[in-house]
Amino acid sequence: MGVLLEVKDLAVRFYTQDGVVHAVNGISYTLNEGETLGVVGESGSGKSVHALSMLKLIPIPPGKIESGQVLFEGQDLLKMSDEEIRQIRGGKIAMVFQDPMTSLNPVLTIGKQITEALQLHLGMNDKQAKNRAGELLDMVGIPDAHRRLGDYPHQFSGGMRQRVMIAMGLSCNPQLLIADEPTTALDVTIQAQIIELVKKLKDELGMAMIWITHDLGVVAGLADTIQVMYAGRIMERGPVRAVFKDTRNAYTLGLLKSLPRLDIKKGATRLVQISGSPPDMHTDPVGDPFAPRNPYATPRCWEETPPLRPVEDGDPDHYVAAWYDLRQAVKEKPYEEAMQG
């Protein structure tokens, strides 16, 4: 598999009345053809902003892409004109947003909204676009698909609206689908249905995918690679199994420890919360941004920002940003005890 997307030193700022928000702070990574990347982290960690920035969708002003490159098939998306990037968006790269009710136009029929992209990117006529739109709705599991092309967004349930958004995203057979927390507003049963649908369609179409979420359980069942973000930086990245089984960053460990588990005896242990609060993004923190909340932080963590580098004695595709040896630290003092002081 070749490299489809390469992000190099991407930095994004928002210039507001309250000061400069350091939303994304120099992140770099690659995405291969057909790969699924799960991006996780707390709210405000830069997950969504970095994805919107790649497609030049952040509002400018107040937003500004300060530095970096986003190479898609060798072309820098950030240097493209508005017309050039419009040909990429919805065509080669599609995005599914968190709230389908605000993403869909309430005064246009579902059919009109799907056919518009088909006519723009694929040059279809009205009849061809309408037939293809019906096929897409059927593909994502909407009953009586061709008849429902004439319905409006408010006539669909939340789960069905999200299926429509996925159909729109897949309409032009994109090489990359970016899904920004697409199941957050849905109940657990519908979430599972949407995730299974996306997995099925991804395998059938062979596209790459970036799935942005705060749910580690979803990533475990969906992604090939996981990328943990905090304060606009990548804290840990690697194959899902390697990161879950051989965690090397204290923030990743904190996220995993806060998850309910079925393989632990009742009453054996309590869920552990990460103490403290996320950093104020109006200031660019000195050192490791997680240091104030990290019970294993070393003096160097407070003084110098750790680079993302390969882990020692582990998976060669596993990377971590940390000045401490988490495995040794946990042996000396288990995480639960360390968090209690």
C-alpha positions in Angstrom: 0.0 0.0 0.0 1.2 3.4 -0.9 1.0 6.6 1.1 -2.2 8.5 0.4 -2.0 11.4 2.8 1.0 13.0 4.6 0.6 15.7 7.2 3.8 17.6 7.9 4.2 20.0 10.9 0.6 21.3 10.8 -0.1 24.2 13.2 -3.4 26.1 13.5 -4.2 29.1 15.6 -7.4 31.1 16.3 -7.0 34.8 16.9 -9.9 35.8 19.3 -10.7 38.7 21.5 -9.6 36.6 24.5 -6.2 35.9 22.9 -4.6 33.4 20.6 -5.8 29.8 20.8 -3.1 27.2 20.0 -5.5 24.6 18.5 -3.0 22.4 16.6 0.7 22.4 17.5 2.9 21.0 14.8 1.5 17.5 14.1 2.9 15.1 11.5 1.7 11.7 10.3 1.0 9.5 7.2 -2.1 7.6 6.1 -1.8 4.7 3.7 -4.3 3.7 1.0 -7.1 1.6 2.5 -6.0 2.3 6.1 -8.4 3.3 8.9 -7.0 5.8 11.4 -8.8 6.4 14.7 -8.1 9.8 16.2 -9.0 10.0 19.9 -8.7 12.6 22.7 -10.7 14.9 25.0 -12.8 17.8 23.7 -10.4 20.6 22.6 -7.5 18.3 21.8 -7.4 19.4 18.2 -9.0 16.3 16.6 -11.7 18.1 14.6 -9.7 21.3 13.9 -6.8 19.4 12.3 -9.2 17.6 10.0 -11.1 20.7 9.0 -7.8 22.5 8.4 -6.7 19.9 6.0 -9.7 20.7 3.7 -9.4 24.4 4.4 -12.8 24.4 6.2 -11.9 26.4 9.3 -13.2 30.0 9.3 -10.5 32.5 8.3 -10.5 34.8 10.3 -10.4 34.0 13.2 -8.6 30.8 12.2 -5.2 30.7 10.5 -3.1 27.8 9.3 0.3 29.0 10.6 2.5 26.3 9.1 2.7 22.9 7.6 1.8 20.8 4.5 -1.0 18.4 3.8 0.1 16.2 0.9 -2.7 14.3 -0.8 -1.4 12.1 -3.7 1.7 14.3 -3.6 -0.2 17.6 -3.9 -0.3 20.2 -1.0 -4.0 20.8 -0.2 -3.1 24.0 1.7 -1.6 25.6 -1.3 -4.6 25.0 -3.6 -6.9 27.8 -4.7 -10.6 27.7 -3.5 -11.6 26.3 -6.9 -9.0 23.5 -6.8 -9.8 22.5 -3.2 -13.5 22.4 -4.1 -12.8 19.7 -6.7 -11.1 17.7 -4.0 -13.7 18.1 -1.3 -16.7 15.8 -1.8 -14.9 14.2 -4.7 -11.6 12.6 -3.7 -12.0 13.4 0.0 -15.4 13.3 1.7 -16.3 14.4 5.2 -19.2 13.2 7.4 -19.9 15.6 10.2 -21.1 15.1 13.8 -24.6 16.5 13.6 -26.5 15.5 10.4 -29.4 17.9 11.2 -27.2 21.0 11.0 -25.2 19.5 8.1 -28.2 18.9 5.9 -30.1 21.8 4.3 -33.6 21.7 5.9 -35.3 23.4 2.8 -33.9 21.0 0.2 -34.9 17.4 -0.4 -32.5 14.6 0.4 -32.4 13.8 -3.3 -31.4 17.3 -4.3 -28.6 17.4 -1.8 -27.1 14.1 -3.0 -27.5 14.7 -6.8 -25.9 18.1 -6.5 -22.5 16.5 -5.7 -22.9 13.8 -8.4 -23.6 16.5 -11.0 -20.7 18.7 -9.8 -18.0 16.1 -9.4 -19.0 13.3 -11.8 -20.8 15.4 -14.5 -24.0 13.3 -14.4 -27.3 14.5 -15.8 -30.5 14.7 -13.8 -31.7 11.2 -14.6 -28.3 9.6 -13.9 -27.8 11.5 -10.7 -31.2 10.6 -9.4 -30.8 6.9 -10.2 -27.3 6.9 -8.5 -28.8 8.7 -5.4 -31.4 6.1 -5.0 -28.7 3.3 -5.3 -26.7 5.1 -2.6 -29.6 5.4 -0.1 -30.4 1.7 -0.7 -26.7 0.8 -0.1 -26.7 2.5 3.3 -29.9 0.6 4.3 -32.7 3.2 3.9 -35.9 1.3 2.9 -37.9 2.4 -0.2 -34.9 4.5 -1.1 -36.0 5.9 -4.5 -39.3 7.2 -3.1 -37.6 8.9 -0.1 -35.4 11.0 -2.4 -38.3 13.5 -2.3 -38.4 13.7 1.5 -36.8 16.5 3.6 -34.3 16.0 6.5 -36.9 16.5 9.2 -38.8 13.4 7.9 -35.9 11.1 8.8 -34.8 9.9 12.2 -31.4 10.7 13.6 -29.9 7.4 12.5 -31.4 7.7 9.1 -30.1 11.2 8.7 -26.6 10.0 9.5 -27.0 7.2 6.9 -27.9 9.9 4.4 -24.7 11.8 5.3 -22.7 8.7 4.8 -24.4 8.1 1.4 -23.5 11.7 0.4 -19.9 11.2 1.5 -19.6 8.0 -0.5 -21.5 9.3 -3.6 -18.4 10.2 -5.6 -16.3 7.1 -4.6 -13.8 9.1 -2.5 -10.3 7.8 -1.8 -10.5 9.1 1.7 -13.5 9.5 4.1 -13.2 11.7 7.2 -15.8 11.0 9.8 -16.0 13.6 12.6 -17.7 11.9 15.6 -20.6 10.8 13.3 -22.3 8.6 16.0 -22.0 10.8 19.1 -25.6 12.0 19.0 -27.1 8.6 18.4 -28.2 5.9 20.8 -25.9 2.8 21.3 -27.9 0.5 19.1 -27.9 2.9 16.2 -24.2 3.6 16.8 -23.4 -0.1 16.4 -25.5 -0.2 13.1 -23.7 2.8 11.7 -20.3 1.5 12.6 -21.0 -1.9 11.0 -22.3 -0.2 7.9 -19.2 2.0 7.6 -16.9 -1.1 8.0 -18.8 -3.0 5.4 -18.8 -0.1 2.9 -15.1 0.7 3.5 -14.1 -2.9 2.7 -16.3 -3.0 -0.4 -15.0 0.3 -1.7 -11.4 0.0 -0.5 -11.1 3.6 0.7 -9.0 5.0 3.5 -10.7 6.5 6.5 -10.0 8.9 9.4 -12.5 8.3 12.2 -12.5 11.1 14.8 -14.0 10.1 18.2 -13.7 10.2 21.9 -14.8 6.5 22.2 -11.9 4.1 22.5 -14.2 1.2 22.2 -15.3 2.2 18.7 -11.6 2.6 17.7 -10.8 -0.9 19.0 -13.3 -2.5 16.7 -13.0 -0.2 13.6 -9.5 1.2 13.2 -6.1 -0.2 12.0 -4.1 2.6 13.6 -4.9 4.8 16.6 -3.7 8.3 17.2 -4.1 9.9 20.6 -4.2 13.7 20.7 -3.9 16.1 23.6 -3.5 19.9 23.6 -3.1 19.9 19.8 -0.3 17.4 19.9 0.0 13.7 19.1 0.9 11.9 22.3 0.9 8.3 21.0 0.3 6.6 17.7 0.5 3.0 16.4 -1.4 -0.1 15.5 -4.5 -0.5 17.7 -3.4 -3.7 19.3 0.1 -2.4 20.1 -1.2 0.8 21.7 -3.9 -1.0 23.8 -1.6 -3.9 24.9 1.7 -2.0 25.3 0.6 1.6 26.2 3.6 4.0 26.5 2.0 7.3 27.3 0.4 8.2 30.6 -2.5 10.1 28.9 -3.3 7.0 26.8 -3.2 4.9 29.9 -5.5 7.3 31.7 -8.1 7.1 28.9 -7.9 3.3 28.9 -8.2 3.1 32.7 -11.4 5.2 32.6 -13.2 2.7 30.4 -15.6 0.2 31.9 -14.5 -3.4 31.3 -16.4 -6.7 31.3 -13.4 -8.9 32.0 -12.8 -7.6 35.6 -14.7 -9.1 38.5 -17.4 -7.0 40.0 -16.0 -4.8 42.8 -12.4 -5.7 42.0 -11.4 -2.2 41.0 -13.0 1.2 40.4 -12.7 3.3 37.3 -9.9 5.7 37.6 -10.4 9.3 36.5 -7.6 11.6 35.1 -7.1 14.3 37.7 -6.9 17.9 36.9 -8.2 19.8 33.8 -7.0 20.1 30.2 -4.6 23.0 29.6 -5.6 26.5 28.7 -5.0 26.6 24.9 -4.5 30.4 25.0 -1.0 29.6 26.1 1.5 27.4 24.3 2.6 25.1 27.2 6.3 24.6 27.9 7.3 21.0 28.1 4.9 18.0 28.0 1.3 19.5 28.0 0.1 16.5 30.1 2.8 17.0 32.8 0.5 18.8 35.3 -1.9 15.8 35.3 0.8 13.0 34.9 1.8 11.2 38.1 4.9 9.8 36.3 6.1 13.2 35.0 9.9 13.8 35.3 11.6 17.2 35.7 12.3 17.1 32.0 8.6 16.8 31.2 8.1 20.3 32.7 11.0 21.9 30.7 11.1 20.3 27.3 8.4 19.2 24.8 9.0 15.5 23.9 9.1 14.6 20.2 7.1 11.8 18.7 9.5 9.0 18.3 9.5 5.1 17.9 9.1 3.2 21.1 12.0 1.0 22.3 11.6 -2.8 22.2 8.1 -2.6 20.7 6.2 -2.5 17.4 8.2 -0.5 14.8 5.1 1.4 13.9 4.4 2.4 17.5 5.3 6.0 18.4 5.2 8.0 21.7 5.9 11.4 22.9 7.2 11.0 26.5 10.4 11.5 28.5 9.6 8.7 31.0 9.5 4.9 30.7 5.8 4.2 31.4 6.3 0.4 31.7 8.9 0.8 34.4 7.0 3.5 36.2 3.9 1.4 36.4 5.9 -1.6 37.7 7.2 0.6 40.5 3.8 2.2 41.3 0.6 1.1 39.6 -1.5 3.8 37.9 -4.4 3.6 40.3 -2.0 4.2 43.3 -0.1 6.9 41.5 -3.3 8.8 40.7 -4.3 8.7 44.4 -1.0 10.5 45.2 
